[in-house]
């Protein structure tokens, strides 16, 4: 096929439409390139429930074995289950998934041994370059001795590992509604929750990569409407929603109200600091003020970083942090090879809720202290020029501070906002937080007026 790899090799992964942008031929070249760049003699490969995933994963394995690497195929799995396999087996890994993207998409998330991320600066650019070369010149010469392929089921070991990190055996019984969105949560939740004092009400557990009920993206409010209604109808204690590859988890309280990922980050941070006093907690710069406040109140050190899992994981490794959280419901744990696992975060929330008698809304109230806008996207052709206009409008005020760690962040005593460009689209993303709703709305509307001004 004729493929433009610049369109599908993103900052952290491979992502594109199958077969229009990439196919099994290219997957095989990616497998060979992955082995060459990581210098691996053995790798582990898993995939989600998308119709194209098994074929792409098998092709990747063929490319790897062609260059002499042995391949362990773990089959259907969540992305964090692949990270578990990479960490526990000490092998580089590849996960075939397009996460929450529509059915026609697929992708590859790659990692080195111990679930260390592979991004543009840590091997992905080299993998792309090799694949491009082999597309033009033909496949690389096969190794004298090809690698072997073995199959292995890691689900039970993954579940046991997680339950060994959070003890839920003594909690009060909880009624939990889980919306798997026809994604990999339908595969992992039954095994992880088995034997725990949880009454699980399943929604959309059937593995179906065409997503017949709703997109498997719980950060979009329309995709949790069913979960919210079911939690209220069931009188449940909590609702959980997983994205397509089940590495992110979104939480709904007993009223059916969304719990912000920042509040979950703060809650889990407090629990991890109880186990590891004085530990470091990573948070990206658009999580709530609540997060560093709770970390400091619990004797920890809060470290602020850019948005994006590669930056979080790099800071986790550099600082020896025990936990990290993002506004996008990605949660990272030192006890999980610094990788992100929504399932482990969910177990922490269940343990905290079931370890006391109050409701979830009451429990998280102390971690949810401010009013946020959520992320608001604006289509902007010249992102740099509009950002400069916003900086000029706010940067000279006596009561504000400005930093440009990731886009533009402007802070005052009562509010802050961050405006940053998308890596992949002509968008500016705005997040605003304030001490009250009126102030948040005022700042939000002021900034959007500048961003969206015509002429």
Beta strands, then each sheet from edge to edge (+ up, - down):
strand 1: 14-17
strand 2: 42-47
strand 3: 70-76
strand 4: 92-96
strand 5: 105-112
strand 6: 116-117
strand 7: 149-151
strand 8: 174-179
strand 9: 198-203
strand 10: 238-242
strand 11: 249-252
strand 12: 258-259
strand 13: 280-284
strand 14: 301-305
strand 15: 323-325
strand 16: 331-333
strand 17: 339-340
strand 18: 371-372
strand 19: 376-379
strand 20: 401-403
strand 21: 408-411
strand 22: 415-421
strand 23: 427-434
sheet 1: 1+ 5- 4+ 2+ 3+ 7+
sheet 2: 1+ 5- 6+
sheet 3: 9+ 8+ 10+ 11- 12+
sheet 4: 14+ 13+ 15+ 16- 17+
sheet 5: 18+ 23- 19+
sheet 6: 18+ 23- 22+ 21- 20+
end
